[in-house]
Amino acid sequence: MTVISIARAQARRGASPDSPNTRLDRAIERAREALIALQRDDGHWCFEFETDCTISSEYILMMHFVDEIDDVLQEKLARYIRSKQVRDGHGGWPLYQGGALDLSCTVKSYYALKAAGDDPQAPHMRQARDAILARGGAARSNVFTRILLAMFGQVPWRAVPYVPVEIMLFPKWAPFHIDKISYWARSTMVPLLILISRRAQAKNPRGVGVAELFVTPPEQERHYFASHGVVNKLFLVLDRVGRICDPLVPKSLRRRAIRAAEQWFLPRMNGEDGLGGIFPPMVNALEAMDLLGYPKDHPARATCLKALQKLLAFRDDGTAFCQPCLSPVWDTVWAAMALLRAGGGARTQAAMERALEWLAPLQELEVKGDWAINAPDLPPGGWAFQYANPYYPDLDDTAVVVGLLHVAQKGGAEPDRYRTRIERAVQWLLGMQSDNGGFAAFDRNNAYYYINHIPFADHGAMLDPPTEDVSGRVLACLGVLGRAADRPAIRRCVEYLKGTQLADGSFWGRWGTNYIYGTWSVLAGLALVGEDLGQPWIRKAVEWLKSRQHADGGWGETNDSYLDPALRGTNAGVSSPHSTAWAVLGLLAVGEQQSEAVRRGIDWLLAEQREHGRWSHPDYNAPGFPRVFYLKYHGYDAYFPLWALSRYRQLTQAGERGA
């Protein structure tokens, strides 16, 4: 239904579109107005996008690496880092609200605070140091942290995996090639190869070190690498062989490889939106250019610094933090989707129109990005997550944007306004389907699982294989369009999802926390493509969602479920707006609007709405990389609950059924 048709349906029920005649209507109106108030003048939304203190710490240390220290900014970042320390507990820094101490995050946070001038003998620094030493010291931190420590001269380079820049010259048939890893790993790794191979040394003008964080002096430490499994042991052997042979590498070959890495990342710098649109590649590129002698006023280097500065978020309390990236397309499409269901007459219609006009031109129609490695004949047609990221559009954003463009114009004055864009995007989506029937976020058939066993990959996030949640989202898009030609692709995807369902009926969530998010995504997709919702495997997913409801009527899920699957769909009884909205939307998708579970979920959302019309909860609600990096989308508590309430009203009052 279009916004106008929703408004007319409300009028036929005897109430004007904006009349707050019921508790539900009033809640929707308040949430709708609150969301519209946050829309920017050009039509888009972009909420804060928060992660743990690793990135803010790395920003401080980056300033020390290149000797461009902004002391005012540094103090704002340091205040933020101090505020996130768990002083009444483990004494360190977690990866998400309420999480356990993460050693690597704590090491970087301590180092950043010391670089910012904090006295190592201050109580909070002593507490953090004691926590680090109690866990084996900084030598036990992860690979990326040890690389940073090596660049600052705090550990020897043998503490870092052997990853020579000559990787850039490997043939495509080699077991390891940059084309075989995910976009985020590829864009992060290429400039990092230069830093590692050249054994970069930070300028570190204030000479700050952290020798006090080691149990064994770094030069004497002999156990920087843990061995796990046969494949990992084999790679460790190859790592040692590579180190022995490294002095034999001709200097001319190394120069050629460095040049190849440089020529790879420079065309992808992406202006002030930055390499890959994400922090790690940007900071590595800046430091690589510094190492290669680019002057500070060189256009590429200066623009890279501006891209990093655009990631900074400043708060009224005098703190600042660095975001991992910006999320305007993702925020805008979901906010618009919520408004589409909320109705509200001319004001909502105007907000929707501005959002659509902002979104549509961001479709990438010219650049064949890295995704074309495995789909060389496919024309581009996707949307990216950020303001601009032409080399790396993603299927998740594209699927939701296409669905929104189609539904928003259906039955309106210009039903074919976006038809050409939609058809181009769907062609791209279908061409990105992996051979197993599923859909990944950025790539096709990126499933070289052995790569996650190399010493460099102790974070286990080198690949971008198909996932349940993205596959469900693409299904939902195809279902909304209802094209007969897409049925074979739909059938293959449904079969993929059947194979990924867990024994209890749930589905894993790669890009949102976690099984509640994954199960909602899948159920919505299955409903929209017309699957028989009475099938036992689908009913099993529905019953699983119901079984996870808390006593208060809400749902919640801890990020610990990525570490321990036994915790899936649980959060010690603590409910959250985003989890509750996802669960309710999943149940509504399969026609459960009259169920007791949905009614109680709606009641919980109504009770938890704040005076400003939105919802609020401290939980981090998505993984960047499961088990090692988590995110808080601040927009999730603004638009998903509104969508759930609005969809419930539509289905219960108009007798509709859908996702």
N, C-alpha and C positions, 0 to 999 in steps of 0.2 A: 504493500500500500504506500502511496505517496503521503507526504506530510499533509497535503490538502485533504486527501480522502480520509485520513485519520481524523482530522478536525471535523469533517462532515459527519463521520460516524458518531463522534462524541455529541455533536449537536442533535442528531436523531434520537439519542438517549435522553434528551430533555435537558441537557446542560450545555452551556457554551464551552468551547475548548479550554478556557482558562478558569472555569468555575471550580473552586476548591470545595466541592460538596461532600467529599468523603475524606477520611484519613489518608487513603491511598492517593486520591487525586491531589490532596494538599502536599503530600510528600513528593510526588512526581513533579508538581509545579515548582516547588522550592529547589529540587535538585536540578531541574531543567534550567531555571533562571540562574542558578549558581554556575552551571556549566557554561551557559551562554556568556555570562559576565567574564569568564576567563578566556573567551575567544579573542584572538588578536585581530587588529584592524584589517589585515589582509585575508582573514578567514580561517587561519589555522590555529591549532593548539600545540603547545609544547610544554609539558610539565617537567619538573625536576626529575632527574634520573640518577639515582644514588647507588653507590656500591660501598664496599668496605674501605678501610683507610689505605689500602695498598696504593691506589692511583694517586691520591692526594700526597702521600709520602713520596712517591716517585716523582711527582711534579717538583717538590722541594729539592730532591736530590738531582733532578735534571738541571735545575738552575745552578747548582754547585758544579755539575759536570762541565757545563759550558761557560761557567763564570759569568753568568748574567743573573745576579741575585737581586730580586725585588724584595727588600726587607719588609715592606708594609704588607705585601701579598703573602710573604712567607709566614708572618705572624698570624694572619687570618687563617691560613691553612693549618698552622700549628694549633691554634685554638680549637679548630674543628677536630683534629686528631686527638688532642687531649680529652675532648668531651666524649669521645667514643671508647676510651679505655674503660675496662670493667674493673674498677678499683675495689668494689665490694664483691670480690670473687676471685677469679683466676689471675687477675692483675695484668692481663694482656689485651689483645684486640682480637675479636672474632671476625668471621666472614659475613655474619648476618646477625641481626638483632636476636639476642638470647642464645647465640651459638657458643660452642666451645672455643677456647683459645686456639688461634691458628698461629703456628710458629713463624711462618714466613711473613705474614702480615705484621706480626708483633716485632720481628727484627727490623723490617723496613720502617715501621712507625717509630720505633726507638731511635733508629739512625736519623730519620728526618727531624725528629724533635731535638736531637743533639746537634744536628747541623743548624737548626733554627736558633740555637743558643740555650736550650734547656740544660740546667746543671745536672750532670750524671748522678749527683748525690741527692737530688731532690727526691722526695718520697715516691712520687709517681714513676720516676725513672728507675729507682732502686727496685720497686715492685715489679716493673716490667723486666728488668734485667734478671732478677731472681727467677721469674717465671721462665725466661728463655733458658737459663742455665739448668734449671730443673728438668728441662726436656731435651737435654743433650747439647745445648748451645746452638749458635748460628750455623755451625757445620751441618746440622741436620735439616736446615731449611731447603726449600725446593730449588730446582735448577735455575729458574729465572732470578731468584734472590741471590744465588751464588754467583751468577753472571754479573749482577750489579755489584756485589762485594768484590769480585775480581777486578772490575773496572775501577773501583775505588782503592785498589791495592790492599784489600783486607783479607783476601784468601789468594793462594797461588792459582794460576790458570789451570793446573791439573784438577782443581775442584770443579771445573766446568767440562761438560761433555765435549768430545772432539767433533766439531761440526765445521769442517773447512768450507770456505767460500767457493772452492772448486765444485761444490754441489751444483752451482749454477751452470756448469758445463756438462753435467751428466746427460746422457741420452735419455729420451723419454721411456725407453724400454727398461731402464735401470730399476732395481727394486725400490730405490728412493729417488724421487724427483719432486720438485716443488709443485708440479701440476697434480701430484697425487695426494696433496694435503688440502685441508680446508682453506677457504679464503682468508679467515682470520689468522690461521697459522702461517700461511704463505706470505701475507703482507707484513706480518710481524717478523718473520724469520729472515727475509731477504736482506733488509738493512742490518739486522742483528748479525748475520754472517760476516759482514764487513767488520763490525766491532770486535767480534770474537777472533777472527783470523788475524786482524791487525793488533790484537791484544790491547785494545783501547785503554787509555788511562785518563780518568777524570781530572780536570784541572784542579778541582777541590781547593780553591784559593785559601780557605780557612783551615785546611789541614785536619779536618774532622775524621776520626777513625773510631772503630768500635771493637778494639781488641778485647775489651772486657766481656764481650758476649760469647767467648769461646771457652769451652771446658779444656780442650787440648789446644795449644798454640797452632794456628792454621798451617804453618809450615811443617809441623810434626804430625798433623792429622793424616791418617791413612785410610779412612773409611768414609769418603764423601759419597760413594755410590752404593746403594743397597741392591741386592740381587734378588729378583723375583721371577722364577720360572725359567724354563729351558731357553725360550726365545730371547728373554732379556739377558741371560748369561752369555748367549752367543753374541749379542750386540755389544756387551761389555768387552768381550775378547776383541772384537773388531775395533772397538774404541781404543784399546791399548795398542793394537797394531798400527792404527792410524797415527797415533801420537809419535810412535817410533819412526814412522816413515815421513812425518811432516817436514823435517829439515831437508829432505831430499826433493821436495816440491820446487821446481824451477821458479825463480822470481818472476820471470816473464809470464809463466802460467798463472801465478797468483795475481799479477796485475791485470791479466786478461779476465780472470774470474771476478775480480772486484769491479772492473768496468762493466761486466755483464750484469752484476747485481745493481750497480748504479743505474744502468740503462733500463733495468726492469722497473725500479721504483719511481724514477723521475717522471715518466709519462703518467703514472697513476697518482701523482701527488694531490690531485683533486682540489686545487686552489685552497681557499680558506675553509673548506670543509674537510680537508686533511686526507692523508693516505688511508684508504680503507674506511674512512669515516669514524675510526675508533682510536683510542688513545695509544695503545702499545705500538702500532706501526708508526704513528706520528712521532712519538718520542724517540724511537729507534732511528727514524730517518733524520731527525734533527741532529742527534748525536753522531750519526754516521757522516753527515755533511760537515759537522764540526771537525771530526777526525780527518776527513779528506781535504780539509783546508778551505772550505767554502767560507768566505768572509761573512760577517754578521749581516751585512746589507745586501748579500746576494739575493735576488728575487725568490729563488726556490726556498732558501733557508728562512728568509724573513716571512714568507707566506706560511711556511710550516709552523713557525712560532705563533703567528696569528691564529692558525687553526687550533693549536693547543690552547691558546688563551680563550677562545670561544667556548671551550668546554668548562670553563670556570663558572661556578654558581656562587653568588654572594647572598648572605642572609643578613637580616636586620640586627642580629645579635653580635655582629662583628666577626663572624666566622665565614670561611669560604671553603668549598671543596671542589675537587675536579671530577667531572662526570666522565664515565667511560666513553660516551658518545651522546648524541642528541637524538630524540625520538619523535620528531614532528609529524612524519607521515603516519606512524603507528598511532600516536595520540589523536591525530585529527580524524582518521578513519573510524576509530572506535567511538570517539565523542560524537561524530556525525551519525553513526549507526544508532547510538543511544537516543539522540534527538529525533531521528527518523521514527522511532517507535513511540517517543514521548508525546508527539503532537504539540499543539500549542499555537496554532494559527500562524498569522503573518510573521510574527517575531521569530518563531522557530524556522519557518520557511526561509526567511532571509538569512538566518545563520547557516542553514543547510546549503543554500545556494552559494554563499561565500566559501564554504568549505569545499564544495565540489569544484568550484572554479579555481581554487588554490591547488587542489589535488591533481586534477586532470593533466595539466601541462607538465607535471613532474614525471610522467611516464617516459622511460628511456626508449627512444626509437632509433637511435643512431649507433651508439657504441656497442660493439660486441665485446662484452667483458670477459673475465676469466671463466665464466660459466660455459663459454663457447668451446673450451678445451674438449669437453665431452659431448658437445652438441654443435659442431662446426657449421652446419647448414641451417641452423635455426635463426630466424630474424629476431632481433631484440624486441622487447615489449613489456618489460616489468617495471615495477616501482621499487625504489630503495626505502630503507628505514629512515634515513637522514634527509636533510635538506637537499643534498646532492651526493651521489655515490655511483656514478654511471657504470663503473666496472663491476659493481656488486649489488645489483637489484636482488630482491629475495622473493621467494614464492609466497611466504606468509603474508607480507604486506600486499603483494599483488592480488592474491585471492580475495582478501577483504575489500580492497579498493574496487575490484571488478564487481563484486557482489553489491557494494554500496551504489556504484554508478548505475547498475542495472535496476535495482529496486527503487532508488530514489526517483528515477525518471519514468518508471513503468506507470502507464495510465495518465501521465502528465501531458502538458501541452507540447513537449518536445521529446517523445519517447525514444527517438533515434539519435538524440543529441550526442551521445557518447558511443554509439554503436561501433564505429571504426576502431576506436581505442579498445573497446571491450574485446572485439574479435582478434585484434593483434595480441592483446594480453593473454587471451585464452590459448591462442596458438603457441605462445611462449610457454605457458604453464604445462600444456600437454606434452610439448617437446622436452620438458625437463623431468618427465616421469622416469624414475629409475627402473631398471630391468626387473626388480622384484615387485613392481607395482606401486611402491610407495613414493612419497615426495620428500625431498630434503629441503633445507632452508635456502641454500645458495648454489648448490652444485647437483650434478647428475652422476649417479654411480660412484660416489666418493666413499668407498668402503674398503680401503686397503688396511684391514684391521691390524696387521702385523706392525704397522708403523707406530702404533701406540705403545709398542714395547721398546722402542729405542731409548737410550739413556736421556736424550733431550726431552722426551715426551712423558716425564713423570707426572704431568698434570692430566694425561689421558685425553687431551682435547685437540688432537691433530686432524680429526676427520669430521666430515659432514654427511653422515649417512641418512637415509630416509627415517623419518620419525612419525609416530602416531598422531601427534597434535597437528603438525603441518599437513599430513595426509588428510586428516579430518577436515582441515580448513579448505583445502583444495576441493575436496568432495562437496563441501557446502557451497562453494562458488559454482561448481558445475551443476549442482542440483538447482540452484536459484535460476541459472540460465535455461535449464531444461532442454538442451539440444540433443536430439536423437543420435547425432554423430559422435557424441562423447561417451556413449554407453560402454563401448569396449574398455576405454580407459577407466571408467568408473568401476566396472566389474573387477578389473585387475587390482585396483586400489582396495576395494572391499575385501578381496581375498587376502591381500597383504595385511589388512587390519585384523582379519580373523586370526591370522597366524601370530600376531603380536599381542593379542589379548592374554592377560594373566589368568591364572587358574581361578582367582576369586572374582573375575569379571571386569577388573579395572584395566586402564590403559595408562602407560607411563607418559609423563609430560616433559618433553625436552626443554621447552622455552617458557614454561610457567610452572609454578609449584602446585602440585606435581601430579599425582594421580587424579586428583579432582579436576585439575585443568585438562589433563590428557583425556579423561573420560568424557567430560563435557564436549571437548573439541570433536571427538569421534562420534558421540551420539548426535550432535548437531549435523554433522556431515551425513551420517547414515539416514537420518530422518529426511533431509532435504533431497537426497537422491532417490527417495522412494523405497528404501528397503522395508521389508515387512518387519515392523517393530515388535511383532509378537514372537519372533524367532528366539529360541532359548538363549543363544549367545548374547543377543541384545538385551533381553530381559535380565540376564545375569549382571550386565553392566548397570542397568537401572537399579536393581536391588542392592548392588554394591554401594552406589551413591546414597541410597536411602539408609543403608546400615552405618554409614559414616556420620550421620547427623548427630550433633551434640544434644545434650539434654535441654539446652536453652533454645534449641531450634535452628541454630546456625551451623556452619561448617568451618573447619580450619585445618591447615596442614603444615607441619613443620618441614623446614628444609633438611632436617635430619633424615627425612625419608629417602633422600638421595644416597645416604650412607647406609641406612638400614631399612630395606623394603618392608620389614615387618611393621614399620610405623606409617605405612601409606594411608593417606586419608585421615590422619589423626594429628592433634596438636594439644595433647593433655587437656582436652575439653575447652580450649580457648578458641572461640570463633572469630572470624575476620570477615570484613565486608566483601573482599574480592573472592575468597573461597566460597562464601555463601552465595554470592551472585552467580558464580560459575556453576555450582551445584544446582541451583534453582533453574538456571538457563538450560542445563543438561536435561533436567526432568521435564521442563516445559517443552523441550524439543520433541520429546517422545509422547506427548499428550497427557502428562501427569498433572495438569493444572488443577484438577479437583482433589488431588491427593492430600492427605494430612501432612506429609513431609513438605510439600510446596507451601501449604498454608502457614506452617510453622516457620519456614524459612523466610517468607514474606513478612511475617510478624516480627521476626528478629531484625530484618533490615529496617522496617519502620521504626522500631524502638531505638535503633542505634544511629539513626540519622542525626547529625549535629545541627546546631542552630543556624549555621551558615548554609545549610542545605546539602552539604556533602557528607562523606563518611571519613573516618580516620582510623588508622591502625599502624602500629610501628613495625609489623612484620615485613621482612623482605619477601617479595612475591614471585621471584623468577630466578632461575640460574642463568648466568652467562655461560658458565661451564659447570655441569653438575659435579659436586664434591669439592670444587676448588675456587669458584667465583660466583657470587650471587648479586642480585640486583633488587632495587626497590623502584618500581614504576609508580610515581606519586599520582599519576592519572587514574590508576586502576580503581581507587576508592571514590573517584568522581563519576566515571561513566559506566562501569559494569553494574553497580547496584541500581542506577537509574534505568539501565536497559532491562534488568530483571524485573523491576517493578512495573515498567511500562508494558513489557511483553505479557506479564501476568494479567494486567488489566485488559489488554486486548483479547487475550484468549478466554478469560472468564466472562467478559461482558459482551464480546462479539461472537464467541463460539468458534474462534479460529483455532488452527493447529499448525505448528511449525516450529522453527528454531529461532 
